[in-house]
Amino acid sequence: MKQARWYSQPFPPAGSISAEGIKRTLGKPPIPWPAILIRESAQNSWDARVGGRPVGFTINLSVVPPQNANAWRTLLLEGAPHSDKFPLRQILRGREWHSTIVRTLTVSDRGTKGLGGPTRADIARGDEPRDWVSFVLNVGDPPDTKRGGGTYGYGKSILYQMSRAGTILVHTRTPTPAGLQNRLIGICLGESMEIAGENGELRPYTGRHWWGDAEKAHVEPLVGVDAEMAAKALGLQPFDADESGTDVIIVEPDLGDQSDDEAVRYLADAIAWNLWPILLEQRGTERMVPRVWHNGLSVPVPIPEKTRGLKTFVAAYRRLQEGDEAQTLLCGNPKKQLGRIALERQLIPVFEPPAAAQDLGITSAPHHVCLMRAPELVVKYHAGPEPISANLAYAGVFKALDDMDRTYAAAEPPTHDDWVFTQLEGLERTFVRTTFTRIKERLAEFARPAEVRSNAARAPLGAVSNFLGSLVAAATGTGAASALAPQMAPGGVGAERGRAEPQGNDVAPATSTAIGSERSERSGRERVSIRLDGDPYFEDSEIGLLLVQDALVVGNGHLVVQGTAGIMVADGSREQEPPDGFDEPVVLGWRYGTGERQGDELDLSDATAGQRVALVVQPVPDTITQMDISVLRAEGKIPHGS
């Protein structure tokens, strides 16, 4: 095996960029470093996909195995500069935290082409790929991937920012004319420094260092068998026989104040909320399959199609793909098609989004448009008007047309997390600025108060119906209390368990039947009935949002109750003749004790006081659902001792 060593880059006479300058290119982004790490790494992996198979994308937080620790100290310190501006030495020697345990965060992809092309930056571009040169050596290379996500590669500096040592190892396998080739190199982005040469004269250095097959003024990677042997000695994951791809190993990751468990959970959530468009199963082989590991244990990554909040964006994306109610946004002067937008609204239980979503601006029920361009990676969640209910979510997806892709790419900062039209000029500036104007107009139209759908009455209900599906009227009918539909103001829904907080007032019972367990003077029997227990509340399920009303049995005996559901119209009555083609709420059934019963009737032959039951209804979006519980039969027991 060739003896690898560090090479430190001196400032040439004509000058060069310093390590500090490279790290500053990211500026101060509005989202945390771990989220940027996911975005930038996944973007590189997605751009490198070979097609015909899914891209495997893996995050693995672990420690250097004890049997490999000595190899890390001997191999990775060979030729390292003796300077406190090269912290890898202190970390590997255990002087930084008085511990010889070294943690690593590995970002891997498979089903990609790896980092190929020439290994020297002074070779003309030609038609050969330049992935190695762009990632390992150069800074600011123009993109060479058609419809790729990257622009000039500044985002890779996040890899060094995330390392307390400013150091990464790059282990890649890439096709060459001679077959698949392994390449291994170490890279450190530290601080510019001055180092004394052999004659004692100080010389300035850029703070950029490479570990590999060092030559006089250049470092080649270890390749082939040499790379495989060094990787094995360091305990790096080997490639399968027919695999290509890249592993980037971040040495001693800086995870901030989070524990390792919290950090990997955040990374798993960040994958879902930043990459969901390319994770969808509907994409077949043209998708990314993510995995997260922590010390050998798998950490589940949320499935977008099944994740609260994200499901709404997925539904909008499907509308966009299918052309269902999608619209093309236009610039009027000059005339230009900008992109297409689709919107979706759904009811969701009140929930607190994970930290990874909150860092992207989603702090409650989504009311955002996901901006994306050709690679279909999330650029930004652009906020629209807030819903008037915490149970209401709406989401949109805007995708730039292909011939506009470079315009929107030029509007992105190095972290690719926004479209900033002020950094553009001329028509490009106009097009991007107009995009936000058209999105605002579309959302204003989409979010205006809905019209109640009824043959009997078609009147806007303002705040009650604005956006809404399934605001509820509490149960009414024989032996039950009745309440008005809660008129929703911002924050009007959201007690524990997602229960609705009514804004209206209770009204008199529907009949004169009393509520309670007092004794009937004519029969000597207890009255048996049912009363509501709290307010209706939303509940998530595999078939969508459900509406649940709890109730308590009053008294003892034989009780038969019936649940019904309908749509409330503007005058407060129930819709009698739904318009053709419109859905109606469906009573799914009842829950009682540990059992369930389908259908609208519940027969309790031996009902007991305090027994709990629950009516379950599937509501209709964009309506107010009224739930009724009626007593069909009530035979009380004669009290003992009468």
FENCOR-V387009 format. One record per residue. N is the residue number from 1. D_LAST is the distance of its C-alpha to the last C-alpha in whole Angstrom. Layout:
[[N:D_LAST] [N:D_LAST]]
This chain:
[[1:99] [2:101] [3:100] [4:98] [5:99] [6:98] [7:100] [8:100] [9:101] [10:104] [11:104] [12:107] [13:110] [14:108] [15:105] [16:102] [17:98] [18:96] [19:93] [20:92] [21:93] [22:91] [23:88] [24:88] [25:88] [26:84] [27:84] [28:81] [29:78] [30:75] [31:73] [32:73] [33:75] [34:73] [35:72] [36:76] [37:76] [38:74] [39:75] [40:79] [41:79] [42:77] [43:79] [44:82] [45:81] [46:80] [47:83] [48:85] [49:82] [50:85] [51:82] [52:81] [53:79] [54:76] [55:77] [56:75] [57:75] [58:74] [59:73] [60:73] [61:73] [62:74] [63:76] [64:80] [65:79] [66:81] [67:84] [68:85] [69:85] [70:89] [71:90] [72:88] [73:90] [74:93] [75:94] [76:92] [77:94] [78:97] [79:100] [80:97] [81:98] [82:98] [83:96] [84:93] [85:93] [86:92] [87:89] [88:89] [89:91] [90:89] [91:85] [92:87] [93:88] [94:85] [95:86] [96:84] [97:81] [98:82] [99:81] [100:82] [101:79] [102:80] [103:77] [104:78] [105:77] [106:78] [107:78] [108:79] [109:79] [110:80] [111:81] [112:83] [113:87] [114:87] [115:90] [116:93] [117:97] [118:99] [119:99] [120:101] [121:101] [122:105] [123:105] [124:105] [125:102] [126:103] [127:100] [128:99] [129:95] [130:95] [131:92] [132:93] [133:96] [134:93] [135:90] [136:92] [137:96] [138:96] [139:94] [140:93] [141:94] [142:93] [143:91] [144:92] [145:89] [146:89] [147:85] [148:85] [149:82] [150:85] [151:87] [152:90] [153:88] [154:87] [155:84] [156:85] [157:85] [158:82] [159:82] [160:84] [161:82] [162:79] [163:81] [164:82] [165:85] [166:86] [167:87] [168:86] [169:87] [170:87] [171:87] [172:88] [173:89] [174:91] [175:93] [176:97] [177:99] [178:99] [179:96] [180:93] [181:94] [182:92] [183:93] [184:92] [185:92] [186:91] [187:91] [188:91] [189:90] [190:91] [191:93] [192:97] [193:99] [194:102] [195:104] [196:107] [197:109] [198:111] [199:114] [200:112] [201:112] [202:108] [203:107] [204:104] [205:101] [206:99] [207:96] [208:95] [209:96] [210:95] [211:95] [212:97] [213:100] [214:102] [215:106] [216:108] [217:106] [218:103] [219:100] [220:100] [221:96] [222:96] [223:96] [224:96] [225:96] [226:96] [227:93] [228:91] [229:92] [230:92] [231:88] [232:87] [233:89] [234:87] [235:84] [236:83] [237:81] [238:84] [239:84] [240:84] [241:87] [242:86] [243:84] [244:86] [245:84] [246:84] [247:82] [248:83] [249:82] [250:81] [251:82] [252:80] [253:78] [254:77] [255:73] [256:73] [257:70] [258:67] [259:67] [260:68] [261:64] [262:64] [263:67] [264:67] [265:63] [266:65] [267:68] [268:66] [269:64] [270:67] [271:68] [272:66] [273:66] [274:70] [275:70] [276:68] [277:70] [278:72] [279:69] [280:67] [281:67] [282:68] [283:72] [284:72] [285:75] [286:76] [287:74] [288:73] [289:71] [290:70] [291:69] [292:69] [293:69] [294:69] [295:70] [296:70] [297:66] [298:65] [299:64] [300:62] [301:63] [302:61] [303:61] [304:62] [305:60] [306:57] [307:57] [308:55] [309:58] [310:61] [311:59] [312:60] [313:63] [314:64] [315:62] [316:65] [317:68] [318:67] [319:67] [320:70] [321:71] [322:70] [323:72] [324:68] [325:68] [326:71] [327:73] [328:77] [329:78] [330:81] [331:84] [332:85] [333:89] [334:90] [335:88] [336:87] [337:83] [338:82] [339:79] [340:76] [341:72] [342:69] [343:65] [344:62] [345:58] [346:55] [347:52] [348:51] [349:49] [350:50] [351:52] [352:55] [353:58] [354:60] [355:62] [356:65] [357:64] [358:63] [359:67] [360:68] [361:66] [362:63] [363:60] [364:57] [365:57] [366:60] [367:62] [368:65] [369:68] [370:70] [371:73] [372:75] [373:79] [374:80] [375:79] [376:76] [377:75] [378:73] [379:75] [380:72] [381:69] [382:70] [383:67] [384:66] [385:64] [386:61] [387:58] [388:55] [389:52] [390:52] [391:51] [392:54] [393:57] [394:60] [395:63] [396:66] [397:69] [398:73] [399:76] [400:79] [401:82] [402:84] [403:87] [404:86] [405:85] [406:87] [407:87] [408:83] [409:85] [410:87] [411:85] [412:83] [413:83] [414:84] [415:80] [416:80] [417:77] [418:78] [419:80] [420:82] [421:84] [422:86] [423:88] [424:89] [425:92] [426:93] [427:91] [428:89] [429:88] [430:87] [431:85] [432:83] [433:82] [434:81] [435:79] [436:77] [437:77] [438:76] [439:73] [440:72] [441:72] [442:70] [443:67] [444:67] [445:67] [446:64] [447:62] [448:62] [449:59] [450:58] [451:57] [452:54] [453:54] [454:53] [455:54] [456:52] [457:54] [458:56] [459:56] [460:57] [461:54] [462:56] [463:54] [464:51] [465:53] [466:56] [467:56] [468:53] [469:51] [470:47] [471:46] [472:42] [473:40] [474:36] [475:34] [476:33] [477:31] [478:27] [479:25] [480:28] [481:30] [482:34] [483:37] [484:40] [485:43] [486:44] [487:48] [488:50] [489:52] [490:54] [491:52] [492:49] [493:47] [494:47] [495:44] [496:43] [497:43] [498:45] [499:42] [500:43] [501:43] [502:42] [503:44] [504:43] [505:40] [506:36] [507:35] [508:32] [509:30] [510:31] [511:28] [512:26] [513:23] [514:21] [515:21] [516:19] [517:15] [518:13] [519:10] [520:12] [521:11] [522:13] [523:11] [524:7] [525:9] [526:11] [527:14] [528:17] [529:20] [530:23] [531:26] [532:29] [533:30] [534:34] [535:37] [536:38] [537:41] [538:44] [539:44] [540:47] [541:48] [542:50] [543:50] [544:50] [545:48] [546:44] [547:42] [548:38] [549:35] [550:32] [551:29] [552:25] [553:22] [554:19] [555:16] [556:15] [557:16] [558:19] [559:21] [560:25] [561:27] [562:31] [563:34] [564:37] [565:40] [566:43] [567:46] [568:46] [569:49] [570:50] [571:48] [572:45] [573:44] [574:44] [575:47] [576:46] [577:50] [578:51] [579:55] [580:57] [581:57] [582:54] [583:52] [584:48] [585:45] [586:43] [587:40] [588:40] [589:37] [590:34] [591:33] [592:30] [593:30] [594:33] [595:33] [596:35] [597:35] [598:38] [599:37] [600:35] [601:32] [602:29] [603:27] [604:24] [605:22] [606:19] [607:20] [608:18] [609:18] [610:22] [611:24] [612:27] [613:29] [614:33] [615:34] [616:38] [617:41] [618:45] [619:46] [620:49] [621:52] [622:53] [623:50] [624:47] [625:44] [626:41] [627:38] [628:35] [629:31] [630:29] [631:26] [632:26] [633:23] [634:19] [635:16] [636:13] [637:11] [638:7] [639:6] [640:6] [641:4] [642:0]]
